[in-house]
Amino acid sequence: MTYQLLNHTIAELYRRCPAIADFFASHNMQAHAKMSITLGDLMDSQKEHLFTESATARDSFVADLASFMVQMQLLKSDASAKVESITVIPGVDKSGTPEPCGVTLKTGEITAVVGPTGSGKSRLLEDLECLAQKDTPTKRRILINNVVPDEETRFGAEGMVAQLSQNMNFVMDLQVSDFLTMHAESRMVENVSNIVQQIFATANELSGEAFTMTTAVTQLSGGQSRALMIADTALLSAAPIILIDEIENAGVDKIKALALLIKSNKIVLISTHDPLLALNAHRRVVIRNGGIHKVVTTTKKERANVHTLQQLDALIADIRWKLRNGEEIVTIPAL
């Protein structure tokens, strides 16, 4: 591949891998101004000091470029998305007692993690996030596709797991449009503007309060930021595993969020106290004293109660809205 690249024009290389613009820029090479010449001619036109300044030998430059293009192609192909299952091998609870069971989760499924406050729900999410291998307090082991993940998978930059915590704070002072565009371009999607618009529209459907493309991400409310990140993670993120901590407190339309996450064909775990979310999940992992106490598959009889729960949830949401707007709650309508 190295020698073949020398005979390609810069324009051809840009079409194959637009990200090489960053590679050339890091070597102080103005390749974009010489699109019609070959890479070999571009190399011949460069002064030796440009390679010295970028700490790259002339002879290894093309090999480094070839390696960069391969890595970008792997990134674009989303090799990490080939994850089909994740298995939690039992460890111990807070008292050191062995957990009675583990659990295997598959793509396209939602799993609710339930239990009292302080029971250890977040600890399970943390074990999954770091793909624990008996090196956390629970001594659990996490398998990917029934295989122990290697060190590169656990600690590499590819991003196997996306976690949305209860409190999300942006540190970059960017507009929503710039933030989404930057992420889309880093993922090398075919049509950046389309996916950006799709994420933005979806986020506004999930959010209880609308925001615009020009809103600064640092100015988004908690609910708006969570809605934006749920939409972004479901529609664009390469991470095949999504962990969400208490979505019911996020100020988002949780039922629409669940439907979106299911369509994303990822493995999704949601730590929750909300019965509506729990019964809309495929199963619930019951946490007691820091350990997995039980795994319950949602039954048809349980799902039959979802409609009633939705009515209750809508009623409470209406009362909450009235209270926030200074209205007096005189009567509560019966279901």
C-alpha positions in Angstrom: 0.0 0.0 0.0 2.9 2.4 0.8 4.3 2.5 -2.7 0.9 2.6 -4.3 0.1 5.8 -2.3 3.0 7.6 -3.9 1.3 7.3 -7.3 -2.1 8.7 -6.2 -3.0 12.3 -6.5 -3.7 14.3 -3.3 -7.3 14.7 -4.5 -7.7 10.9 -4.8 -6.3 10.4 -1.3 -8.6 13.1 0.2 -11.6 11.3 -1.4 -10.5 8.0 0.1 -9.8 9.5 3.5 -10.8 13.1 4.3 -9.2 12.8 7.7 -5.7 12.9 6.1 -6.1 16.7 6.0 -5.3 16.6 9.8 -2.3 14.3 9.1 -0.8 16.6 6.6 -1.5 19.6 8.8 0.3 18.0 11.7 3.4 17.8 9.4 3.0 21.5 8.3 2.3 20.4 4.7 -0.1 22.4 2.7 -1.4 19.4 0.7 -4.9 21.0 0.1 -3.2 23.6 -2.2 -1.7 20.9 -4.4 -4.6 18.5 -5.1 -3.6 17.7 -8.7 -0.1 16.4 -8.0 0.8 12.9 -6.7 1.8 12.2 -3.2 5.3 11.3 -4.6 5.6 14.7 -6.2 4.4 16.4 -3.0 7.1 14.6 -1.0 9.7 15.6 -3.5 8.6 19.3 -3.2 9.0 19.4 0.5 12.0 20.8 2.3 13.8 18.4 4.6 13.4 20.7 7.6 9.6 20.1 7.5 10.1 16.5 8.4 12.7 17.3 11.0 10.3 19.8 12.7 7.5 17.2 12.8 9.9 14.6 14.3 9.2 12.2 11.3 11.8 10.8 9.0 11.1 11.3 5.3 11.4 7.6 4.7 8.8 6.7 7.3 6.3 9.5 6.4 4.5 7.5 3.7 4.4 4.4 5.9 2.9 6.5 8.8 0.3 7.9 6.3 -0.7 4.4 5.2 -1.1 3.3 8.8 -3.1 6.4 9.6 -5.5 5.7 6.7 -5.9 2.1 7.8 -6.8 3.2 11.3 -9.3 5.7 10.0 -10.9 3.0 7.9 -11.2 0.7 10.9 -12.8 3.5 12.8 -15.3 4.2 10.0 -16.2 0.5 9.8 -17.1 0.5 13.5 -15.4 -2.8 14.4 -16.4 -2.2 18.1 -20.1 -2.4 17.0 -19.6 -6.2 16.5 -20.3 -6.7 20.2 -23.3 -9.1 20.4 -23.3 -9.8 24.1 -21.9 -8.9 27.4 -21.8 -11.2 30.4 -21.4 -10.4 34.1 -19.7 -13.3 35.9 -20.8 -13.2 39.6 -18.5 -11.8 42.2 -19.3 -10.9 45.8 -21.6 -8.4 47.6 -20.7 -5.8 50.2 -20.3 -8.4 52.9 -18.1 -10.7 50.8 -20.9 -13.2 50.2 -20.8 -14.7 46.6 -23.5 -13.3 44.3 -26.2 -15.9 43.6 -26.2 -15.1 39.8 -24.8 -13.2 36.9 -26.5 -12.0 33.7 -25.9 -12.0 30.0 -27.1 -9.0 28.0 -27.6 -8.9 24.2 -27.8 -6.2 21.5 -31.2 -4.6 21.0 -32.2 -5.2 24.6 -32.9 -2.8 27.5 -32.0 -4.0 31.0 -33.2 -2.1 34.1 -31.0 -2.1 37.2 -33.2 -1.8 40.3 -32.7 -1.7 44.0 -32.8 0.8 47.0 -30.6 3.9 47.1 -27.1 2.8 48.1 -27.7 -0.9 47.2 -24.9 -0.9 44.5 -26.7 -0.1 41.2 -24.0 2.4 40.2 -21.3 0.0 41.1 -22.6 -2.5 38.6 -22.6 0.2 35.9 -19.0 1.1 36.9 -17.9 -2.5 36.6 -19.4 -2.7 33.1 -17.8 0.6 32.1 -14.3 -0.6 33.0 -15.0 -4.2 31.8 -13.9 -5.3 35.3 -11.7 -8.4 35.7 -11.8 -9.1 39.4 -10.0 -5.8 40.0 -13.0 -3.9 41.6 -14.5 -4.3 45.0 -17.2 -6.7 43.6 -14.6 -9.1 42.1 -16.9 -9.4 39.1 -15.6 -10.4 35.6 -17.1 -9.0 32.4 -17.0 -11.0 29.2 -17.5 -9.6 25.7 -19.1 -12.1 23.3 -18.2 -14.8 25.9 -14.5 -13.8 25.8 -12.3 -12.0 28.3 -11.5 -8.6 26.8 -7.9 -7.9 26.1 -6.0 -4.9 27.5 -6.4 -2.9 24.3 -10.2 -3.4 24.4 -10.4 -2.4 28.1 -8.1 0.6 28.0 -8.0 1.6 24.3 -9.3 4.8 22.9 -12.0 3.2 20.7 -14.7 3.5 23.4 -16.5 0.3 24.1 -18.9 1.9 26.6 -20.8 5.2 26.6 -22.0 6.2 30.1 -24.6 9.0 30.7 -24.5 10.0 34.4 -27.1 11.9 36.4 -25.1 15.1 36.2 -23.7 16.1 32.8 -21.7 19.3 32.5 -20.1 20.5 29.2 -16.8 22.2 29.4 -16.4 23.2 25.8 -18.0 26.6 24.9 -19.5 25.5 21.6 -22.9 25.9 20.0 -25.0 22.8 19.7 -24.5 22.7 15.9 -20.7 22.9 16.3 -20.6 20.2 19.0 -22.7 17.8 16.9 -20.7 18.6 13.7 -17.4 18.0 15.4 -18.6 14.6 16.6 -20.1 13.6 13.3 -16.9 14.6 11.4 -14.8 12.6 13.9 -17.0 9.6 13.1 -16.5 10.2 9.4 -20.1 9.8 8.5 -21.2 10.2 4.9 -23.5 13.2 5.3 -22.6 15.3 8.3 -25.4 17.9 8.0 -28.1 15.2 7.8 -27.0 13.3 10.9 -26.5 16.6 12.8 -30.0 17.7 11.9 -31.4 14.3 12.8 -29.7 14.3 16.3 -30.9 17.8 17.0 -34.5 17.1 16.0 -34.5 13.9 18.1 -33.1 15.6 21.1 -35.8 18.3 21.0 -38.4 15.5 20.8 -37.0 14.0 24.0 -36.4 17.2 25.9 -39.1 18.8 28.0 -37.9 22.3 26.8 -36.8 23.2 23.3 -33.4 24.6 22.4 -31.8 25.8 19.2 -28.8 24.9 17.1 -27.2 28.2 18.2 -27.7 27.4 21.9 -24.3 27.0 23.7 -23.9 23.6 25.1 -22.8 25.1 28.4 -26.2 26.9 28.6 -28.3 23.7 28.2 -30.3 22.7 31.2 -29.9 19.3 32.8 -32.8 17.8 30.8 -31.7 19.4 27.6 -28.1 18.2 27.9 -29.3 14.6 28.7 -31.7 14.7 25.8 -28.9 15.8 23.5 -26.5 13.1 24.7 -29.1 10.4 24.5 -29.9 11.3 20.9 -26.2 11.6 20.0 -25.3 8.3 21.7 -28.1 6.4 20.1 -27.7 7.8 16.6 -24.0 8.5 16.2 -21.8 7.0 19.0 -19.7 3.9 18.0 -20.0 2.5 21.5 -22.0 -0.7 21.5 -22.8 -0.6 25.2 -24.8 2.3 26.8 -25.1 2.8 30.5 -27.6 5.4 31.9 -28.0 6.4 35.5 -31.6 7.4 36.5 -33.0 8.7 33.3 -36.3 9.5 35.1 -34.6 12.5 36.8 -33.3 13.9 33.5 -36.4 15.9 32.3 -36.7 13.9 29.1 -39.5 11.9 27.6 -38.4 8.5 29.0 -40.7 6.3 26.8 -39.5 8.0 23.6 -35.9 7.7 24.9 -36.4 3.9 25.5 -37.8 3.4 22.0 -34.9 5.3 20.5 -32.3 3.3 22.4 -34.0 0.0 21.4 -33.8 1.0 17.7 -30.1 1.8 18.1 -29.4 -2.0 18.4 -27.1 -1.5 21.3 -26.8 -3.1 24.7 -28.5 -0.7 27.1 -28.6 -0.7 30.9 -30.6 1.8 32.9 -30.3 2.3 36.6 -33.7 3.3 37.8 -36.3 3.6 40.5 -39.1 4.2 38.0 -41.6 1.3 37.7 -42.6 2.5 34.2 -39.0 2.3 32.9 -38.5 -1.1 34.7 -41.5 -2.7 33.2 -40.7 -1.3 29.7 -37.3 -3.0 29.9 -36.7 -6.6 28.7 -35.5 -7.6 32.1 -34.5 -6.1 35.5 -31.4 -6.9 37.5 -32.3 -6.7 41.2 -29.4 -5.4 43.4 -29.2 -6.1 47.1 -26.4 -5.3 49.4 -24.0 -4.6 46.5 -24.7 -7.9 44.7 -26.9 -9.2 41.9 -29.7 -10.8 43.9 -32.0 -11.8 41.1 -32.6 -11.4 37.4 -36.3 -11.0 36.4 -37.5 -11.2 32.8 -40.5 -8.9 32.1 -43.6 -11.0 31.5 -46.7 -10.3 29.4 -48.8 -9.9 32.5 -46.4 -7.3 33.8 -46.4 -5.4 30.5 -50.2 -5.3 30.7 -49.8 -2.9 33.5 -47.7 -0.5 31.4 -50.7 1.4 30.1 -52.0 2.1 33.6 -48.5 3.3 34.7 -48.3 5.6 31.7 -51.6 7.2 32.8 -50.4 7.6 36.3 -47.1 9.1 35.1 -48.9 11.5 32.8 -51.2 12.6 35.7 -48.2 13.2 38.0 -46.4 15.1 35.2 -49.5 17.3 34.8 -49.7 18.1 38.5 -45.9 18.8 38.5 -46.4 21.3 35.7 -49.3 23.0 37.4 -47.3 23.4 40.7 -44.3 24.9 38.8 -46.7 27.4 37.2 -48.2 28.5 40.5 -51.6 26.7 40.0 -53.6 25.4 42.9 -54.2 21.6 43.1 -57.8 21.3 44.3 -58.7 17.9 43.0 -56.9 15.0 41.5 -58.8 13.2 38.7 -59.3 9.5 39.0 -57.9 7.2 36.4 
